Amino acid sequence: MPNQLFETQDGSHSILSAQFGVAYHSKHGAIQETQHVFIDAALKFKAVSHTALSVLDIGFGTGLNAYMTLLEAEKSSLAINYTGIEAFPISYQQATDLNYSTLLKTENFQTTFLEMHRADWATPVQLTDHFQFTKKQIKFETIHFVNQFDIIYFDAFAPNAQPELWEADLLEKMYQALKKDGVLVTYCAKGVVKRTLKAVGFEIEALKGPPGKREMTRAIK
Ligand SMILES: C[S@@+](CC[C@H](N)C(=O)[O-])C[C@H]1O[C@@H](n2cnc3c(N)ncnc32)[C@H](O)[C@@H]1O
């Protein structure tokens, strides 16, 4: 069975993964979730004190987190160096069906959105004046970065679908990947995940979640 496109409650598309049997975003709203968890709680939070930021996206998926980051970079003249990790990319055809540019009223950036999907793997590309982008087709488990990122968007499928991605060894790699004072955000607010984040060295904040969700987590190195 192929991946299925569906509409979330704010009208924006998401994908139901055939491989993992779960959705790429909250059914309450994909755009709302990305805005709240990744853009507001991490990107804008760090932009208060920085004009240039490096972001690690785990994982790239539909490209919505990357796209909304690019739009924010253009709006706020933030210089972004963005790395998206994805082992199982969606098809280009499926990317062309996603309605993000229409809902965000950014049709003038639709070509740029599709350029992200068309970009060669492991080759940096300057997509706008403010946004440098690299996509890596590797498994999350194999990442190895040291003191490189200001922000990690940890957007893996939930622990009940992929428990192995929420264990200490991968969270430890993400801790290593961040610079001091770097920030990891996730929609997940499970007690065990917060305890593991703490155990690998993060300071944890429980923040109000996006619509439909009570809490989310921000972890600071
Ligand atoms: C929740 S979705 C990401 C949603 C994405 N941020 C977006 O805006 O569409 C999780 C992603 O992780 C990818 N994935 C699952 N297991 C992986 C693994 N072990 N290594 C790399 N990518 C993986 C899936 O293919 C999927 O794209």
The ligand as an ORCA input file, in Angstrom:
! r2SCAN-3c Opt
* xyz 0 1
  C       6.997     12.261     11.992
  S       7.701     12.004     10.407
  C       8.555     13.514     10.053
  C       7.663     14.647      9.718
  C       8.405     15.772      9.043
  N       9.165     16.565      9.973
  C       7.457     16.595      8.229
  O       7.351     17.812      8.451
  O       6.822     16.028      7.348
  C       9.073     10.928     10.774
  C      10.029     10.735      9.613
  O      11.084      9.884     10.025
  C      11.458      9.032      8.938
  N      12.134      7.868      9.538
  C      11.573      6.859     10.240
  N      12.523      6.051     10.745
  C      13.720      6.576     10.364
  C      15.083      6.206     10.618
  N      15.394      5.163     11.367
  N      16.049      6.985     10.091
  C      15.745      8.071      9.313
  N      14.464      8.448      9.034
  C      13.474      7.728      9.578
  C      10.144      8.736      8.272
  O      10.331      8.322      6.941
  C       9.418     10.070      8.392
  O       9.672     10.882      7.297
*
